[in-house]
Amino acid sequence: MSEVDWRDSAACADEDPELFFPVIERGEHAVTEIAAAKEVCARCPVLMRCRAWARRSLPYGIAGGLTADERRELPVPAEVLKPSGRLGPPVLGDRREVAAAGRLAIQRGARPAEVAAQFAVTRRTATRWAAQVRAQSDKERGAENHERASCVRSGR
């Protein structure tokens, strides 16, 4: 099924599109409108396909059974492996997911230049990710050292 074909099978294909784009997103009236849209999504045969599309392409509205806020709160996949076994950018990833996967690749030993090429970002971005990984690592080591020093001082 192509990117367009799945939409023809969607439960919302015969619904008023306005249902999925409430004018207000908060309050009692919004809850009712959102629930009505989610009822349509709940019976949709292509729900997961729609959700994946919405995560990468739709920054607003209800799609895939979720509001835009709910889609943004979905967990970021830790990594996506390419067939070669190398880490690569998430297939359906947004910028946060790509950044998380890039930092993971650096954590696992990839050089920023490799990560830049593999994840289609600038070297500057990959170098910034490497600095973030180092800072996090330093922070974790500092916490461990502080904990050890506290144990030594307290005699544990």
C-alpha positions as CSV (number, residue, x, y, z in Angstrom):
1,M,0.0,0.0,0.0
2,S,1.5,3.3,-1.0
3,E,1.6,6.5,1.1
4,V,-1.6,7.7,-0.5
5,D,-3.4,4.4,-0.8
6,W,-3.7,3.8,2.9
7,R,-5.6,7.0,3.4
8,D,-8.4,5.7,1.1
9,S,-8.9,2.9,3.6
10,A,-9.0,5.2,6.6
11,A,-12.1,5.4,8.7
12,C,-12.0,9.2,8.5
13,A,-12.1,9.3,4.7
14,D,-15.9,9.8,4.8
15,E,-15.9,12.1,7.8
16,D,-15.9,15.9,8.0
17,P,-12.2,16.9,8.2
18,E,-13.1,19.7,10.7
19,L,-13.8,17.0,13.2
20,F,-10.0,16.3,13.4
21,F,-9.0,19.9,13.8
22,P,-10.9,21.3,16.8
23,V,-10.9,25.1,17.1
24,I,-10.1,24.9,20.8
25,E,-7.8,22.4,22.3
26,R,-8.6,22.9,26.0
27,G,-11.7,22.8,28.1
28,E,-14.9,20.8,28.3
29,H,-16.0,21.4,24.7
30,A,-12.6,20.4,23.4
31,V,-12.7,17.2,25.3
32,T,-16.0,16.3,23.6
33,E,-14.7,17.2,20.2
34,I,-11.5,15.2,20.7
35,A,-13.4,12.2,22.0
36,A,-15.6,12.2,18.8
37,A,-12.5,12.3,16.6
38,K,-10.8,9.5,18.6
39,E,-14.0,7.3,18.2
40,V,-13.5,7.4,14.5
41,C,-9.8,6.6,14.8
42,A,-10.6,3.7,17.2
43,R,-12.4,1.9,14.4
44,C,-9.8,2.7,11.7
45,P,-8.1,-0.3,9.9
46,V,-5.0,1.8,9.2
47,L,-4.6,3.5,12.6
48,M,-0.9,2.7,13.1
49,R,0.0,3.7,9.6
50,C,-1.8,7.0,10.2
51,R,-0.1,7.5,13.5
52,A,3.3,7.0,12.0
53,W,2.5,9.4,9.2
54,A,1.1,12.0,11.7
55,R,4.2,11.7,13.9
56,R,6.5,12.8,11.1
57,S,4.1,15.1,9.1
58,L,1.3,16.6,11.1
59,P,2.1,19.0,13.9
60,Y,-1.5,19.7,14.8
61,G,-4.9,18.0,14.8
62,I,-6.0,14.5,15.8
63,A,-4.6,11.7,13.7
64,G,-3.7,8.1,14.5
65,G,-6.0,8.3,17.5
66,L,-3.9,10.9,19.2
67,T,-3.8,14.7,19.6
68,A,-0.6,16.5,18.5
69,D,0.4,16.8,22.1
70,E,0.0,13.1,22.7
71,R,2.0,12.3,19.6
72,R,4.8,14.5,20.8
73,E,4.8,12.6,24.1
74,L,5.3,9.2,22.5
75,P,8.6,7.7,23.5
76,V,11.6,8.2,21.3
77,P,13.1,5.0,20.0
78,A,16.5,4.5,21.4
79,E,17.9,3.4,18.1
80,V,17.2,2.1,14.7
81,L,19.6,-0.4,13.2
82,K,20.3,-0.4,9.5
83,P,20.7,-3.8,7.8
84,S,24.5,-3.4,8.0
85,G,24.2,-3.3,11.8
86,R,25.2,0.3,12.0
87,L,23.1,2.8,13.7
88,G,21.1,5.0,11.5
89,P,18.5,7.7,11.7
90,P,15.0,6.7,12.7
91,V,12.9,5.9,9.6
92,L,10.0,8.0,10.8
93,G,12.0,10.2,13.0
94,D,11.5,13.8,13.8
95,R,14.4,16.1,14.8
96,R,14.4,14.9,18.4
97,E,14.5,11.3,17.4
98,V,17.3,11.8,14.9
99,A,19.3,13.7,17.6
100,A,18.7,11.0,20.1
101,A,19.8,8.3,17.7
102,G,22.9,10.4,16.7
103,R,23.9,10.9,20.3
104,L,23.6,7.1,20.8
105,A,25.8,6.4,17.8
106,I,28.4,8.8,19.3
107,Q,28.1,7.1,22.7
108,R,28.8,3.8,21.0
109,G,32.0,5.1,19.5
110,A,31.1,6.7,16.1
111,R,33.1,9.8,15.2
112,P,31.1,13.1,14.7
113,A,32.2,13.2,11.0
114,E,30.7,9.7,10.5
115,V,27.5,10.6,12.3
116,A,27.1,13.8,10.3
117,A,27.3,11.8,7.0
118,Q,25.1,8.9,8.2
119,F,22.4,11.1,9.8
120,A,22.4,13.8,7.1
121,V,23.3,16.6,9.5
122,T,26.1,19.1,9.5
123,R,29.4,18.3,11.2
124,R,28.7,21.2,13.6
125,T,25.5,19.5,14.7
126,A,27.2,16.1,15.2
127,T,30.0,17.9,17.1
128,R,27.4,19.5,19.3
129,W,25.9,16.1,20.0
130,A,29.3,14.7,20.9
131,A,29.8,17.6,23.4
132,Q,26.4,16.8,24.9
133,V,27.4,13.1,25.2
134,R,30.7,14.1,26.9
135,A,28.9,16.5,29.3
136,Q,26.4,13.8,30.3
137,S,29.1,11.3,30.8
138,D,31.1,13.8,32.9
139,K,28.0,14.6,34.9
140,E,27.4,10.9,35.6
141,R,31.0,10.3,36.5
142,G,30.9,13.3,38.9
143,A,27.8,11.9,40.6
144,E,29.4,8.5,41.0
145,N,32.6,10.1,42.5
146,H,30.5,12.2,44.8
147,E,28.6,9.1,46.0
148,R,31.9,7.2,46.6
149,A,33.3,10.1,48.5
150,S,30.2,10.3,50.7
151,C,30.4,6.5,51.4
152,V,34.1,6.9,52.4
153,R,33.4,9.8,54.7
154,S,30.5,8.0,56.3
155,G,32.4,4.8,56.7
156,R,30.1,2.6,54.5
